[in-house]
Amino acid sequence: MSQKSLLLVLVFLTEDHRSLLSEHFDVIYLPYEKYGGDRSFCIETMREHASRIKFVLTNGAFGLKDAEMARMPKLEFISTLGVGHESVDLEAAKKRGIVVCNTAGTNAEVVADHTMMLLLATIRRLPFLNREVRKGLWRDDVPRPRHISGRKIGIFGLGAVGQKIATRAQAFEMQVGYHSRTRKDETGYTYFSNIEELATWCDFLVLCAPAGPQTFHIVNRKILDMLGPEGVLVNVARGALVNTEELVEAIQAKAIAGAALDVYEGEPNLPPALIDLDDVVITPHIAGVSPEAMRSAIDRVIENLQRHIAGQALISPI
């Protein structure tokens, strides 16, 4: 029996998903979260198995560095789980002839669902009401929360996730505007040439763009002031897109009505300044996670790998 190719997995997977990968590859499972993000464990594993590791599964946050690629002379394929790839050294991979891809689009449905939940929960003040009604609060004791129907949603990044969010927003009869690297006139949505114009126009600013130098802290106090005192920020992209300190200042000053964050700077450690803010709804970077989405992502990894081995074009190359 021929030996299976070796796949190094650096992200958390359920036992079922590891078993699915093991049907096709020999798997070394070393999720970085288990080691507190310490990269030394990864280096030791590479030293031990360097002669056999051909494939790596990581994610955008942990990525893979040039020095780590150098320890695996037979490495030929890197996939991220999810769309992000900000911490994968793409130049180093290209220089070494290593193929890089992601699982873009496999979790778009659940991220869009989660986004609408976050927006509704923030506008309708769900966490506050759920907590306080258990202490005797009644509706006459609180200001009337607004609704989202018929209002303006601005989507920063109209990729697979952004388009699914737009579809759901239309079900609420919302006006949809967007800014994206690629203009998509065929959608019929209103295009804005920059985030400043988008923030000024919309009631709700939803971030779906990748992290990187061009988007680092792209949402700052200036953008939040443009969003305005009835505006809500929703971030389901990466924490680095938002200047946390200036977001907190804007909320405390009532410059915006609130924020909904599935991602934040310093993950998994929540910035202390966010903890006690009632106008911020926070979830633990889980928007893209569901059994269905994870199975779809693993299937994509396997299909991309099989295509790579067969010399065929990948479904979602980077």
C-alpha positions in Angstrom: 0.0 0.0 0.0 1.4 3.4 -1.0 2.0 5.9 1.8 -0.4 8.8 2.0 0.8 12.3 1.7 1.3 14.2 5.0 -1.0 17.1 5.9 -0.1 19.3 8.8 -3.3 20.8 10.4 -2.7 23.9 12.5 -6.3 24.9 13.2 -9.0 23.4 15.5 -11.1 20.7 13.8 -13.7 18.4 15.3 -12.9 14.7 15.5 -15.3 14.0 12.6 -13.6 16.5 10.4 -10.2 15.1 11.2 -11.4 11.7 10.3 -12.7 13.0 7.0 -9.2 14.4 6.2 -7.6 11.1 7.4 -9.5 9.2 4.7 -7.3 11.0 2.1 -4.1 12.0 4.0 -1.9 11.2 6.9 -2.7 14.0 9.3 -0.6 15.7 12.0 -3.1 17.6 14.2 -1.5 20.6 16.1 -4.1 23.4 16.5 -2.2 26.5 17.5 -5.0 27.5 20.0 -3.9 24.6 22.1 -0.5 26.1 22.5 -1.6 29.7 23.1 -0.4 30.8 19.7 3.2 29.9 20.5 4.8 29.1 17.2 7.7 27.0 18.7 5.5 23.9 18.8 5.1 24.2 15.0 8.8 24.5 14.4 9.5 21.3 16.5 6.9 19.4 14.5 8.4 20.6 11.2 11.8 19.5 12.3 10.5 16.0 13.1 8.4 15.5 10.0 10.0 17.9 7.5 10.9 15.2 5.0 7.3 14.2 4.6 5.1 17.3 5.0 3.6 18.3 1.7 0.4 20.1 2.6 -0.5 22.6 5.4 -4.0 23.6 6.6 -3.9 26.9 8.6 -6.1 30.0 8.8 -5.7 33.7 8.2 -4.8 34.6 11.8 -2.0 32.1 12.3 -0.9 31.8 8.7 2.5 30.4 7.8 5.8 32.3 7.8 8.7 32.2 5.4 11.0 30.6 8.0 8.4 27.9 8.6 8.1 27.1 5.0 11.8 26.9 4.7 11.8 24.0 7.3 9.5 21.9 5.0 11.4 21.4 1.7 8.7 19.2 0.2 5.9 21.7 1.1 3.8 22.4 -2.1 0.3 23.4 -0.9 -1.1 25.7 1.8 -4.8 26.2 2.4 -6.4 28.5 4.9 -9.7 27.6 6.5 -12.0 30.5 5.7 -11.4 33.4 3.3 -8.6 35.2 5.3 -4.9 34.7 4.5 -3.4 37.8 6.0 -0.7 36.0 8.0 0.4 33.7 5.1 3.6 35.0 3.6 2.4 34.9 0.0 5.6 36.3 -1.5 7.6 33.5 0.2 5.2 30.9 -1.0 5.4 32.2 -4.6 9.2 32.2 -4.4 9.2 28.6 -3.3 6.6 27.5 -5.8 4.0 26.7 -3.1 0.3 26.9 -4.1 -1.9 28.9 -1.7 -5.7 28.7 -1.6 -8.6 29.3 0.8 -12.1 28.0 1.3 -13.8 31.3 0.3 -17.6 31.2 0.1 -18.1 28.0 2.0 -19.3 29.8 5.1 -20.9 32.8 3.4 -24.5 31.8 4.3 -23.9 31.4 8.0 -21.8 34.6 8.3 -24.6 36.5 6.6 -27.2 35.0 9.0 -25.0 35.9 12.0 -24.5 39.4 10.7 -28.3 40.1 10.6 -28.7 38.6 14.0 -26.0 40.9 15.4 -27.5 43.9 13.7 -31.0 43.1 15.0 -29.7 42.4 18.5 -27.9 45.7 18.6 -30.7 47.9 17.2 -33.3 46.2 19.4 -31.0 46.1 22.4 -31.5 42.4 22.9 -28.8 41.6 25.4 -29.8 44.5 27.7 -33.6 43.7 27.5 -33.0 40.0 28.0 -30.9 40.7 31.1 -33.0 43.4 32.6 -36.5 41.9 32.1 -35.4 39.1 34.5 -34.9 41.9 37.1 -38.4 43.2 36.6 -37.9 45.7 33.7 -41.1 46.4 31.7 -41.4 48.1 28.3 -42.6 51.4 29.7 -39.3 51.8 31.5 -37.1 51.9 28.4 -36.9 54.0 25.3 -38.5 52.5 22.3 -35.9 50.6 20.2 -35.8 51.3 16.5 -36.2 48.8 13.7 -34.0 48.0 10.7 -36.6 47.7 8.0 -36.4 50.3 5.2 -33.1 51.8 6.4 -29.7 52.0 4.7 -27.1 49.3 5.0 -23.5 50.0 3.8 -21.4 46.9 3.1 -17.6 47.4 3.0 -16.5 44.4 0.9 -19.0 43.0 -1.5 -17.5 39.5 -1.9 -19.4 36.2 -1.3 -20.3 37.2 2.3 -21.2 40.8 1.5 -23.5 39.7 -1.3 -25.3 37.2 1.0 -25.8 40.0 3.6 -27.2 42.2 0.9 -29.7 39.6 -0.1 -30.9 39.3 3.5 -31.0 43.1 3.9 -33.3 43.3 0.8 -35.7 41.0 2.6 -36.0 43.7 5.2 -36.7 46.2 2.4 -33.4 48.0 3.2 -31.5 50.1 0.7 -28.1 48.6 0.0 -24.9 50.5 -0.7 -21.4 49.2 -0.9 -17.7 49.8 -1.5 -15.5 47.0 -2.8 -12.2 46.6 -4.7 -14.3 45.5 -7.7 -17.3 47.5 -8.7 -20.3 45.2 -9.3 -22.9 47.2 -11.2 -24.8 44.0 -12.1 -26.0 43.8 -8.5 -28.0 47.0 -8.8 -26.7 48.1 -5.4 -25.5 51.7 -5.0 -21.7 51.9 -5.3 -19.6 54.4 -3.3 -16.0 55.1 -4.3 -14.6 55.0 -0.7 -15.6 54.2 2.9 -16.0 57.8 3.8 -18.9 58.3 1.3 -20.4 54.9 2.3 -20.3 55.7 6.1 -21.9 59.1 5.5 -24.7 57.6 3.5 -25.7 54.5 5.5 -27.4 53.8 8.8 -25.5 50.6 9.4 -21.9 50.0 8.3 -21.0 46.3 7.9 -17.4 45.3 7.5 -16.7 42.2 5.3 -13.3 43.1 3.8 -10.0 41.3 4.3 -7.4 42.4 6.8 -4.2 43.9 5.5 -2.1 47.1 5.4 -4.8 48.9 3.3 -7.6 48.1 5.7 -5.8 48.4 9.0 -7.8 50.7 11.3 -9.8 51.8 8.3 -12.7 52.5 10.7 -11.5 55.2 13.1 -13.2 58.1 14.9 -13.5 60.1 11.6 -15.5 57.3 10.0 -17.6 56.7 13.1 -18.5 60.4 13.2 -19.6 60.1 9.6 -21.8 57.2 10.5 -23.5 59.4 13.0 -25.4 59.2 16.3 -28.0 56.7 15.0 -25.5 54.6 13.2 -24.4 51.1 14.0 -21.1 49.4 13.1 -21.0 45.7 12.5 -17.7 43.9 12.1 -17.6 40.3 10.9 -14.3 40.7 9.0 -11.2 41.1 11.2 -10.6 43.0 14.4 -7.7 45.0 12.8 -10.1 46.9 10.6 -11.4 48.9 13.6 -9.5 51.2 15.9 -10.8 49.8 19.2 -9.8 52.8 21.3 -11.6 55.2 19.0 -14.6 52.9 18.8 -14.9 53.0 22.6 -14.6 56.8 22.6 -17.3 57.1 19.9 -19.7 54.9 21.8 -19.1 56.6 25.1 -19.6 60.0 23.5 -22.8 58.8 21.8 -21.2 59.6 18.4 -22.8 56.3 17.2 -25.7 54.3 18.5 -23.8 51.0 19.0 -21.6 48.3 17.6 -21.8 44.6 16.9 -18.5 42.7 16.9 -17.9 39.1 16.0 -14.2 40.0 15.8 -12.0 42.3 17.8 -8.4 43.2 18.3 -6.3 41.0 20.6 -8.4 37.9 20.1 -9.2 35.8 22.0 -8.6 38.3 24.8 -11.5 40.8 24.8 -10.3 44.5 25.2 -11.3 45.5 28.7 -12.8 48.8 27.5 -15.5 46.8 25.6 -16.6 44.7 28.5 -19.1 47.0 30.2 -20.5 48.8 27.2 -24.2 48.0 26.9 -24.3 49.4 23.4 -21.9 46.8 22.1 -22.9 43.2 21.2 -20.0 40.8 21.0 -19.7 37.2 19.9 -16.4 35.1 19.9 -15.4 35.0 16.2 -18.1 32.4 15.5 -20.0 34.0 12.6 -18.6 31.6 10.1 -19.0 28.5 12.2 -21.8 25.9 11.8 -21.7 22.1 11.2 -22.8 22.7 7.7 -20.3 25.4 6.9 -17.4 23.5 8.5 -18.2 20.4 6.5 -18.4 22.5 3.3 -15.0 24.0 4.2 -13.3 20.6 4.7 -14.8 19.3 1.5 -13.3 22.4 -0.3 -9.9 21.7 1.2 -10.0 18.1 0.0 -11.3 19.1 -3.4 -8.6 21.7 -3.8 -5.9 19.2 -2.7 -7.2 16.6 -5.1 -7.2 19.1 -7.9 -3.7 20.1 -7.0 -2.4 16.6 -7.0 -4.1 16.0 -10.4 -2.6 19.1 -11.8 -6.0 20.8 -12.3 -7.0 24.4 -11.5 -8.1 25.0 -7.9 -11.5 26.2 -7.0 -10.4 29.0 -4.7 -6.8 30.0 -5.3 -5.2 33.1 -3.7 
